Each structure stands twice: as structure tokens, then as C-alpha cells.
Amino acid sequence: MKQPNRIIQLNKEIRANAATIVIAAVLLYVVISVVSSLSKESVTIYQVSKGDVSNDITLQGLAIRDEVIVNTQKSGYLCYYITDGEKVKKNSTVCTIDETGEIYNTENNSDSNYNALLSSNDYASIRSLISSYKLSYSDVTFYNAYSFETSANNKVFELTNEVLMQQAGSSGRGLSSVSAPDSGLVTYYIDGYENYQISEKIKASDFDKAGYDKKAMKSGDYAEAGSTIVKIIPSEQWNIVAPISQDQLAELDGQSYVKFRINNSNFTITMPFTIIEGSDGSYINIAIDKYMSNYLSERFVTVELIQSDESGLKIPSSALVEKQVYRIPLSYLSAGSNQSNENRLNLQRTDDNGNKTIQQMQPKIYKTDEKYAYVDPEGFEDSDILVNITSNATIAASLLELYPLTGVYFANQGIAEFRRVTVIKTIDEFVLIESGEELKAYDNIVLDAQSVTENQLIY
């Protein structure tokens, strides 16, 4: 017998109400999600980049030389015959003192009549100088042209001075010469550092430029008897001394020679150095045996000590975070079944019935050194007992030593995962960390480590 049709027709009003409820639920979910998203503090991500840092040390120092002071015995107007920075022979005339000021104002000594002061023998002496230069000239030694020019000028000055001295003697007018007491470089300034001694008495105020007073001397100046009119630098040996901090000294630990440049020059020098302990700090003393003439007119110099550069990964300091990990003796690590890699721990655990069993655990090991493994505490229970299966020694997990590890929150997968880093150096608001560990260039990390917690969902 045919069964009657049992299809029940729902009221259209009921079906409409069900659809409305579903749509309302979806809308409510969307609204809650949007509100939650808007109210949630956003996490800023930073992309790790390669970086390097210069360990060069920049210091402000004093150039200290052996400086022979030459004073005039008579008052008068100065006339120098040697160019500043040029070398002079011992007993050579450096300048003349015109006691009256009349000698160089006579009509016979005007520029138009200057050649008349020289005799044929004088000209022969000048020609001999020129011939010697021509015989020794080559393209390789072209730089000697500048030295020749100076030598020729000085020769003319010297010969002219002899004539002027003769004229002064015949006329009775006062003209005296000043000779170099030693051979060396000539310079015409004084600044009070001529007799400076490098010793334990050195102090920070010696490097104060604010009170520095440098007095230059030139032809035409009037000099009182007994005053300094020239300095002779007899040696190429000189020193640079500069204050240096303890942190900078640590960079030089184990070194006895240092590579450096002066005043941002395009060449470097390598020389020995010593450290002087003054009354108010430490000072580096660099002994130099070349290039003194380059800095003859300078007392204060900038010294850049060249140290090896370091490379790594550059990240903001704000990304760093410390995590407490277990420091476990390496002897507690063992290999798993059919494995040779010792990266497991043997834990003695007690169940609810008091039964003791040994279970193997493979923890997250952040690093190892000669004695310890640094292990993530995740997965340990306070009741766990670590067992050394070789010696049967044990240690309770609750007694394990905690150790702080520096790291960052890795964010490539959208979760704040702790990863260990080793800081090489701090540079302002950034740090340079070692590459080749758990981070690499272009990885994403949390910019502000304090804004999240470990394993937090970021996005």
C-alpha cells in the first residue's frame, strides 16, 4: 500500500527568521573582529640587514718635537732669508737684524737696483748651483725642482746679505746677522710648548685649545733684544701624545705598534707606542721618525688609530631581549636510539601511582660551550630528575641554574619566536651582532621586544 506523503512545509516566516539570525551572527563576528583588531596594539617588524662597524679610534693630540730656540742679542727689524719649513746648515745665516731700520730703505737696495748688489763671483756661485741641478735632473726626481727653487732663492738671499753687511760696516749703520746654532728645519713661531716634556706630569689642560697662543714672526717685525726670533728643529724624531679612555685602551690591548693617520691624511703610518699614566688619566705616546716636516707648523693634531673593521648583522637595540634558560652540564646529554648526536636528556618522572620511569626528552638547545648546554626551560616539570646515564648522577630540575641569554623575537612565521644573538658592538641606537647564528640578513624581527611576549601571535 502506498505510504502517504510526509513532507512538512515550513512556514515562510520561520525560514526568514533563521536566515536573519545567520546573517546577524556573521555580521556580529565581523564587527567583533574589526573592533578587536583596531583595539589591539600593532607590532612593528624590522628587517635584519648586513652591517659593519669601524673600530678606529680618533684622538686629539699634541705634536712634540725637539725645538731649539734662537734669541736675538740686539733689538731691531727682522729680515729672514730662509723659507719657513726649509732645512738650514749649522752656522748658516738665518736672518739679519737692522738696528736702525734704514738699511733696507736705501735707494741702492730698491728692487730695480737689487742685481747691482751681486758681484761676478756671486753670479758664478749661482750658475754653479744651477749646473749641479741640471746634471742631477731626471723625470723620476722632478720633485727636486721645488727643492732647487728654494736653494736658489736662499743662495741669492745669502749673497745679498753679505753685501748688505759690507755696506752696513762701511757706513757705520747697525746691521747684524743671526746664524743657526745647529742644522735642521727652520720655523718662525712660538707657542709656549717649545720645552714641553712628556712625563707623568702630563695633564688634560695641556690639550686645551682655548688658551693656546701662537705667535708668528715675519720679516719687517721689530724684535726686542733677548726675544725669540727663530726655531731650529734638528731631528726628524717627534712624538704625538694624546689622552685616551680606558675603553679605547682595551681596543689596543696586546699591541705595541699602532697604525694611524694624522689630520685625515691619505697615507697611514705604523709606529710603536707607550701608555703614560698621568695624574688625571691615561695618555698614549706615539714615537715617530718620519713626516715631521709635514706638520712642522702644527701643534694640535688629530690622530686616527686604525683598527680592524668588524662585520655582522645590524639590528636596533630595542629588539634585544633577555631570556632565562637552564645551564646544564654537558655530561647529562646523551644520544637517542640509533643516533650519535648527543642532544637528549634523560628524565626520571613519577606517575600518579608512584611509579618511576626514565623518559628521553629532546629540548631546545640554544648553544653549548666547553662545560654546559644552554637549554630552553619549555617542557620541564619541577618534579623532573635529570639522570646522567654514564655516572648515574642526578640533579633535580628545580635546582638547575638559570642563565640569561640575549636574543630577539624572530617574526618570519607570524609568531614571536626567541632566537639567540651575540652582540659584537653597540653603535648609538643599534647593535652589531654575529652572523651565521640563528639570524640571517633579511629575516624579520620584532622592533620593540618589550611590546610582545614569547610565542605571541603577531599576525
Secondary structure, 3 states (H helix, E strand, C coil): CCCCCCCCCCCHHHHHHHHHHHHHHHHHHHHHHHHHHHHCCCCCEEECEEEEECCCEEEEEEEEECCEEEECCCCEEEEECCCCCCEECCCCEEEEEECCCCHHHCHHHCHHHHHHHCCHHHHHHHHHHHHHHHHHCCHHHCCHHHHHHHHHHHHHHHHHHHHHHHHHHHHCCCEEEEECCCCEEEECEECCCCCCCCCCCCCHHHHCHHHCCCEECCCCCEECCCCEEEEEECCCCEEEEEEECHHHHHHCCCCCEEEEEECCCCCCEEEEEEEEEECCEEEEEEEECCCHHHHCCCCEEEEEEECCCEEEEEEEHHHCEEEEEEEEEHHHEEECCCCCCEEEEEEEEECCCCCEEEEEECCCEEEECCCEEEECCCCCCCCCEEECCCCCCEEEHHHCEEEEEEEEEECCCCECEEEECCEEEEECCEEEECCCCCCCCCCEEECCHHHCCCCCECC
